[in-house]
């Protein structure tokens, strides 16, 4: 069976439409729970660690993306017009990429925390390199995604994606930056191997962050590789489903990363750890 678009120009598989909506509702529910849980700490705004702000930023940005994409898909219909199809790819680029940027900054912050640096962030050369060294080239890659985005109606179906000049650099950069940040957790893990007590807890946080970073690398590469295999002409509902699945997976990984060991340091100045 097929589900006609609102204006009857195209057809989306009914099973795919239902799957996309159920996945989106699941992601919204999970993200709403995570946002509500994080909001409990907001009575200490002045002492709230930067890492917690970044986690909340990922959750809010992801929630906006899932909600907006669901409204666009279920009410207007991606196949209804070229404008609706173009809005779909723009929504993916704006919300999805910004959530990834915030997530990368969170990993950079965790590297700084786990290293136990005594220098302020703006005086720590590794922190500055990880931040600016990631942001500047990523801005170039993001610019390419907007220039070489693709949105067209083919056989009555909205197909969106990225052309090779944008997709390949984005895939390569994501792999490189994730592998680099993941590798930065290996040295602290080796150094902390023989410690117990609070240091042992710090080692556990480093190990969990290493695993989480590897998981986000896997999900991002899988998503972008699927887009590459489909030659940048992914059906809109599949693209939204993949992005929503990636967002949901990242939210669960973040929740796992930051939930168990928050008590090690609730606020800065009491320990090198803060979430």
C-alpha positions as CSV (number, residue, x, y, z in Angstrom):
1,X,0.0,0.0,0.0
2,X,1.1,3.5,-0.6
3,X,0.4,6.8,1.1
4,X,-0.3,9.6,-1.3
5,X,1.2,13.0,-0.6
6,X,-1.1,15.8,0.3
7,X,-1.4,17.1,-3.2
8,X,-1.3,13.7,-4.9
9,X,2.0,14.3,-6.7
10,X,3.9,11.5,-5.1
11,X,3.6,8.4,-3.1
12,X,5.4,7.3,0.1
13,X,5.2,3.7,1.3
14,X,2.7,3.5,4.1
15,X,5.0,1.3,6.2
16,X,7.8,3.7,5.8
17,X,5.6,6.7,6.7
18,X,4.4,4.9,9.9
19,X,7.9,3.8,10.8
20,X,9.2,7.4,10.4
21,X,6.5,8.9,12.6
22,X,6.9,6.2,15.3
23,X,10.6,6.7,15.3
24,X,10.2,10.5,15.5
25,X,7.7,10.2,18.4
26,X,10.1,7.9,20.2
27,X,13.0,10.4,19.7
28,X,10.9,13.3,20.9
29,X,9.9,11.4,24.0
30,X,13.4,10.4,24.9
31,X,14.8,13.9,24.2
32,X,12.0,15.5,26.3
33,X,12.9,13.2,29.2
34,X,16.6,14.1,28.9
35,X,15.9,17.8,28.7
36,X,13.6,17.6,31.8
37,X,16.3,15.6,33.7
38,X,19.0,18.1,32.8
39,X,16.8,21.1,33.7
40,X,16.8,20.0,37.4
41,X,20.3,21.4,37.8
42,X,19.3,24.9,36.6
43,X,18.8,26.3,40.0
44,X,22.7,26.6,40.1
45,X,23.1,28.5,36.9
46,X,26.2,30.4,38.0
47,X,28.1,27.2,38.8
48,X,26.7,25.0,36.1
49,X,29.7,23.3,34.3
50,X,30.2,24.0,30.6
51,X,29.8,20.3,29.7
52,X,26.2,20.3,31.1
53,X,25.3,23.3,29.0
54,X,26.7,21.5,25.9
55,X,24.7,18.4,26.7
56,X,21.5,20.4,27.1
57,X,22.3,22.2,23.8
58,X,22.6,18.9,22.0
59,X,19.2,17.8,23.4
60,X,17.4,21.0,22.6
61,X,18.8,21.3,19.1
62,X,18.0,17.6,18.4
63,X,14.4,18.1,19.8
64,X,13.8,21.1,17.5
65,X,15.1,19.1,14.5
66,X,12.9,16.0,15.2
67,X,9.8,18.1,16.0
68,X,10.2,20.3,12.9
69,X,10.9,17.4,10.5
70,X,7.9,15.5,11.8
71,X,5.6,18.5,11.3
72,X,6.9,19.1,7.8
73,X,6.6,15.4,6.9
74,X,3.2,14.6,8.4
75,X,1.3,17.9,7.8
76,X,2.7,19.5,4.6
77,X,4.2,16.4,3.0
78,X,7.7,16.2,1.5
79,X,6.3,15.3,-1.9
80,X,3.9,18.2,-2.1
81,X,6.2,20.7,-3.8
82,X,9.8,21.5,-4.7
83,X,9.8,24.2,-1.9
84,X,8.8,21.7,0.7
85,X,11.5,19.3,-0.5
86,X,14.1,22.1,-0.4
87,X,13.0,23.0,3.1
88,X,13.5,19.4,4.2
89,X,17.2,19.4,3.2
90,X,17.8,22.8,4.7
91,X,16.2,21.7,8.0
92,X,18.5,18.6,8.0
93,X,21.6,20.7,7.3
94,X,20.8,23.5,9.9
95,X,19.6,21.4,12.9
96,X,21.5,18.1,12.3
97,X,24.9,19.7,11.6
98,X,24.6,22.2,14.5
99,X,23.8,19.3,16.9
100,X,27.0,17.5,15.7
101,X,29.0,20.7,16.2
102,X,27.8,20.9,19.8
103,X,28.5,17.2,20.4
104,X,32.0,17.6,19.1
105,X,32.6,20.6,21.5
106,X,31.3,18.3,24.3
107,X,33.9,15.7,23.4
108,X,36.6,18.5,23.3
109,X,35.4,19.6,26.8
110,X,35.6,16.0,28.1
111,X,39.2,15.8,26.8
112,X,40.1,18.9,28.8
113,X,38.3,17.6,31.9
114,X,39.8,14.1,31.8
115,X,43.3,15.5,31.2
116,X,42.9,17.4,34.5
117,X,44.5,20.5,33.0
118,X,45.3,23.3,35.5
119,X,45.2,25.9,32.8
120,X,42.1,27.9,31.9
121,X,40.5,26.8,28.6
122,X,41.6,29.9,26.7
123,X,45.2,29.3,27.8
124,X,45.3,25.6,27.1
125,X,46.9,25.1,23.7
126,X,45.5,21.7,23.2
127,X,42.0,22.9,24.0
128,X,42.4,25.9,21.7
129,X,43.7,23.6,18.9
130,X,40.9,21.1,19.4
131,X,38.2,23.9,19.4
132,X,39.4,26.3,16.7
133,X,41.2,23.5,14.7
134,X,37.9,21.8,14.4
135,X,35.6,24.8,14.0
136,X,37.3,26.6,11.1
137,X,37.6,23.7,8.7
138,X,34.1,22.5,9.7
139,X,32.7,25.9,8.7
140,X,34.1,25.3,5.3
141,X,32.7,21.9,5.0
142,X,29.3,23.1,6.2
143,X,29.4,25.9,3.6
144,X,29.9,23.2,0.9
145,X,26.9,21.3,2.1
146,X,24.6,24.3,1.5
147,X,26.1,25.0,-1.9
148,X,26.0,21.4,-3.1
149,X,22.7,20.3,-1.5
150,X,20.2,18.5,-3.7
151,X,16.4,18.6,-3.5
152,X,14.2,17.6,-6.4
153,X,10.9,15.8,-7.1
154,X,11.5,12.6,-9.1
155,X,8.6,10.5,-10.2
156,X,6.4,12.4,-7.7
157,X,8.8,11.6,-4.8
158,X,11.0,14.1,-2.9
159,X,14.6,13.1,-3.0
160,X,17.2,15.0,-1.0
161,X,20.9,14.7,-0.2
162,X,24.3,16.1,-0.9
163,X,26.4,16.0,-4.1
164,X,29.9,14.4,-3.9
165,X,31.8,17.7,-3.5
166,X,30.0,18.2,-0.2
167,X,29.3,14.6,0.9
168,X,32.9,13.3,0.6
169,X,34.5,16.1,2.5
170,X,31.9,15.9,5.3
171,X,32.3,12.1,5.6
172,X,36.2,12.4,5.6
173,X,36.2,15.2,8.1
174,X,33.7,13.5,10.4
175,X,35.8,10.3,10.4
176,X,39.1,12.2,11.0
177,X,37.8,14.4,13.8
178,X,36.1,11.5,15.6
179,X,39.1,9.3,15.3
180,X,41.3,12.1,16.6
181,X,39.1,12.9,19.6
182,X,38.6,9.2,20.4
183,X,42.4,8.7,20.3
184,X,42.9,11.5,22.8
185,X,41.2,9.4,25.5
186,X,43.6,6.5,25.1
187,X,46.6,8.2,26.8
188,X,44.6,9.3,29.9
189,X,43.2,5.8,30.1
190,X,46.7,4.3,30.1
191,X,48.0,6.7,32.7
192,X,45.0,6.1,35.0
193,X,45.1,2.3,34.8
194,X,46.8,1.8,38.1
195,X,44.8,4.3,40.2
196,X,41.9,3.6,42.6
197,X,39.3,5.7,44.4
198,X,38.4,9.1,42.8
199,X,41.1,8.6,40.2
200,X,39.6,5.2,39.4
201,X,36.3,6.9,38.9
202,X,38.0,9.3,36.6
203,X,39.4,6.4,34.7
204,X,35.9,4.9,34.3
205,X,34.6,8.2,32.9
206,X,37.5,8.3,30.4
207,X,36.7,4.8,29.3
208,X,33.0,5.5,29.0
209,X,33.7,8.7,27.0
210,X,36.1,6.7,24.7
211,X,33.4,4.2,24.0
212,X,30.8,6.9,23.5
213,X,33.0,8.8,21.1
214,X,33.5,5.6,19.1
215,X,29.7,5.0,19.0
216,X,29.0,8.4,17.7
217,X,31.6,7.9,15.0
218,X,29.9,4.7,13.9
219,X,26.4,6.2,13.7
220,X,27.6,9.3,11.8
221,X,29.7,7.3,9.3
222,X,26.8,4.9,8.8
223,X,24.4,7.8,8.1
224,X,26.7,9.6,5.7
225,X,27.8,6.4,3.9
226,X,24.2,5.5,3.2
227,X,23.7,8.9,1.7
228,X,26.9,8.4,-0.4
229,X,25.8,5.0,-1.6
230,X,22.4,6.5,-2.7
231,X,24.4,9.1,-4.6
232,X,22.9,12.0,-2.8
233,X,19.3,11.2,-3.9
234,X,17.8,9.7,-0.8
235,X,14.0,9.6,-0.5
236,X,13.0,12.4,1.9
237,X,11.3,10.1,4.4
238,X,14.4,7.8,4.5
239,X,16.7,10.7,5.1
240,X,14.5,12.0,8.0
241,X,14.3,8.5,9.4
242,X,18.1,8.0,9.3
243,X,18.7,11.5,10.8
244,X,16.1,10.9,13.6
245,X,17.6,7.5,14.3
246,X,21.1,9.0,14.5
247,X,19.8,11.8,16.8
248,X,18.1,9.3,19.1
249,X,21.2,7.1,19.2
250,X,23.4,10.1,20.1
251,X,21.0,11.2,22.8
252,X,21.1,7.7,24.4
253,X,24.9,7.6,24.2
254,X,25.1,11.1,25.9
255,X,22.7,10.0,28.6
256,X,24.8,6.9,29.2
257,X,28.0,9.0,29.2
258,X,26.9,11.6,31.7
259,X,24.4,9.9,34.0
260,X,26.3,7.6,36.4
261,X,29.3,9.7,37.4
262,X,27.8,13.1,37.8
263,X,28.3,12.8,41.6
264,X,32.1,12.9,41.2
265,X,31.9,16.6,40.7
266,X,28.6,18.5,40.6
267,X,30.2,21.9,40.2
268,X,33.5,23.2,39.1
269,X,36.3,23.7,41.6
270,X,35.7,20.5,43.6
271,X,37.3,18.0,41.2
272,X,38.7,17.9,37.6
273,X,35.4,16.3,36.5
274,X,32.2,18.2,35.8
275,X,29.2,17.4,33.6
